[in-house]
Amino acid sequence: MERIDTSAVAHAILDAPGWARVGITAPSSCLREDAALELARVIADAVDAPVITPSLEQSTLPL
């Protein structure tokens, strides 16, 4: 089993909508569940996203 990159998960959480990050602490169980599902979606998308490595031509600056 492949280990999940915790740095990618952390960045995904920070990039998630603010309402979802705050919503997981809401007193309403419905709002907490919606927020948790949104955070899970954002994290799953980040984990499933392919890692894009720039080619040599893309990573060099023009002279």
PEUR-V887592 format. One line per field, one symbol per residue. ss: DSSP state (2 for helix, 1 for strand, 0 for the rest). psi: psi as a letter, one per 20 degrees, with the letter a starting at -180 (. if undefined). burial: I if it has 9 or more other ideal C-beta (glycine too) atoms within 8 Angstrom, else O. A space follows every 50 residues. Layout:
ss = ???
psi = ???
burial = ???
This chain:
ss = 00000222222222200222222000002222222222222222222200 0000022220000
psi = ppppohghgghgghiqqhhhghhijqhphggggggghgggggggghhipq popqrhhhiqqq.
burial = OOOOOOOIIOIIIOOIOOOIIIIIOIOOOOIIOIIIOIIOOIIOIIIOOO OOOOOOOOOOOOO
